Amino acid sequence: MGYPPCQSIGCGSTKGLWPELVGKPGAQAKAIIEREAPGVRAIIIPKERPHTDDFCCNRVWVFVNHDSQKTVAWTPKLG
């Protein structure tokens, strides 16, 4: 899985939370986030998997459940 270079400044103009995506299929959530926030990369990850804690303005972790559609477990947010 490749990550974009982290940008930690200039976060002000992008939508930062997507609570409406909880329960939606992960792939659908990824597409919506990337459409609504150009320049942001949504990364699908199992909800219990370790991940980096650095803050990036151009990344959204999409934590998913282990069900058949990999539904979004928690509110995706910028960072």
N, C-alpha and C positions, 0 to 999 in steps of 0.2 A: 504494500500500500504506500503510495507516494504522497507526501504532504507538500503543500505549497510553501514557499518561503514565508516565514512568519512576519506579519506586519503588526506592530503593537502601538502605532500612533495613527491618528486620523480616523477614529472609529465613529465619529459623531453623526454621519449622514445615513447610516445603514440601519435597517430594522434589526433589532437585537434579540427578540424573543418570538417564538412560534408556538404558543400554547395550543392553538387550534389543531396542531399536527399530532398530538398525543392520541394513540390508538390507530393512526393511519399506517399503511404499509411504509416501511423505511425507504424504499426506492422512490415512492411517490413524494414523501417528505423531502428527500434530497433534491428532487427536481423542482419542487415548489420553492425551497429555500434559495437555490441557485438562480431561479428565475426572478424572485423578489429582491434579491440582494446581489446584483452583478459584482463580480470580483471576489465573491465569497465562495469557498469550497465547503460543501457539506460532506462529512466523513461518517459513514455508518459504522458503528462499533457495538458489539454485544454489551449489554448494560453492566456486566460485572468485570469486563476486561480492563486491565490497567491501561492508563493513557497518560500522556504528558500533561502537567498542570500549568504550563506556561500560557499566557493570554495572547491570543492572536486575533486581530480585528478582521482577518480574512478567512476565519475558520469557524465552523459550527460542528460540534460533535452531535451526532444523531444516535442516541443510545436506544438499542432495540431489544425486544423480548426474543425468546427462543421459539415462538410459534411459527406456523407455516409461512406467514407473510412478513415475519420479522417486523412486527408493529412497533411503533415508537413508544418507549416506556416512560420517558420524562420529557418535559418541555425542552426542545432544542433552543440553545442560546449561543449568541456570538461569544467567541473566546477560544 
